[in-house]
Amino acid sequence: MSDTVTTVRPDAEAGRAAKTEQAQAQTEQAHTKPAHTKQPDVAPRPARPRDAFFDNAKYLAIVLVAVGHAWEPLRQGSRAVTALYMLVYAFHMPAFIIISGYFSRTFDGSPARLKRLVTGVVVPYVVFETAYTLFTRWTSQDPDRPVSLLDPLYLTWFLAALFVWRLTTPLWRLVRWPLPLALAVAMAATTAPSIDHDLDLQRTLQFLPYFVFGLLLRPEHFRLVRRRTVRILAVPVACCALAVAYWAVPRMDYAWFFHADSAPELGVPLWYGPLMTLAAFGCSLVLVGCFLAWVPGRRTWFTALGAGTLSGYLLHGFVAQAAKYGGWYEPAWVRGPAGVITATLVAALVVTALCTPAVRRVLRCVTEPRMAWAFGDTDATRAGDRRAAP
């Protein structure tokens, strides 16, 4: 037994010595390791993959926006064009705003998302509000119009409204009944002609329920409207809506779908405003449901164009204004069926070209600027940018 103890002890001592030396080596290595090689505690999450359904929806909606602007000079004397114009205006901007609200659900006022709001909304607003003002002077529509960031011109109202809506997102996520409250705000706005037009506040308030509605949506709601039965039902609903629009042309002021004026400004009693707000909201939601039911969920040839809809939206206005004030609608044949079809196709082709990745890259300096000179461009902020991007 004594012999056994004598032979085991040296081995145990050697093992302990080896472990001690290894621990000392690890301690020295930890003390001598450069500080900059320390790995971050939390790795930034990769950017979310884009959803083909929403890119398809945004592209098709922006095509309808451009087509609606192309039809605008053709309404006079054509009941059919006016009916189509009314139908499109009843849902194309609501669809765009609902999708914007849906992608604003995660806005929490964090530094990364505030930076994204400035670079993706405020900067394009300032640039294009100035550009449209100068363009309006050049076309002599209003040669003395001042450059004012408080009076959105033409298309820029949407950026001003989106800035206000997105800033108030945490509030709408906090209140108990967000949609009824937003509807109450919109209804009250139609009775208040005294609301100033700074930042197009009247339109911002009247379109607010659509943004709040988008905030409340979940992925399963979009899957619901994409069911086969809903797609089939959307056909007769859309046909009935077109028939109603044709009937309503001489009986209704389609300016209600612009959501830009109060009831007194439209020449009707105050009580018309709240009533028309509810009627227009219900009508628009039904038509938006029909529109989304027909949007393909798979990748198509135009899916990639959905990422460039901001470029298409902001740039096509120059073409629409140039066509309107450049005499493009003066030939008599343009007022006929051939002219309406031609204007529709040209508008769709122009806005499609303006949504292409090449145009988006050229315009990125003003629609998606990094502005590292103005913000602390840390890894965490860049990761937040990727997560905040729609």
Secondary structure, 3 states (H helix, E strand, C coil): CHHHHHHHHHHHHHHHHHHHHHHHHHHHHHHHCCHHHCCCCCCCCCCCCCCHHHHHHHHHHHHHHHHHHHHHHHCCCCHHHHHHHHHHHCCHHHHHHHHHHHCCCCCCCCHHHHHHHHHHHHHHHHHHHHHHHHHHHHCCCCCCCCCCCCCCCHHHHHHHHHHHHHHCHHHHHHCCCHHHHHHHHHHHHCCCCCCCCHHHHHHHHHCHHHHHHHHHCCHHHHHHHCCHHHHHHHHHHHHHHHHHHHHHCCCCCHHHHHCCCCCHHHCCCCCHHHHHHHHHHHHHHHHHHHHHHHCCCCCCCCHHHHHHHHHHHHHHHHHHHHHHHCCCCCCHHHHCHHHHHHHHHHHHHHHHHHCCHHHHHHHHHHHCCCCCCCCCCCHHHHHHHHHHCC
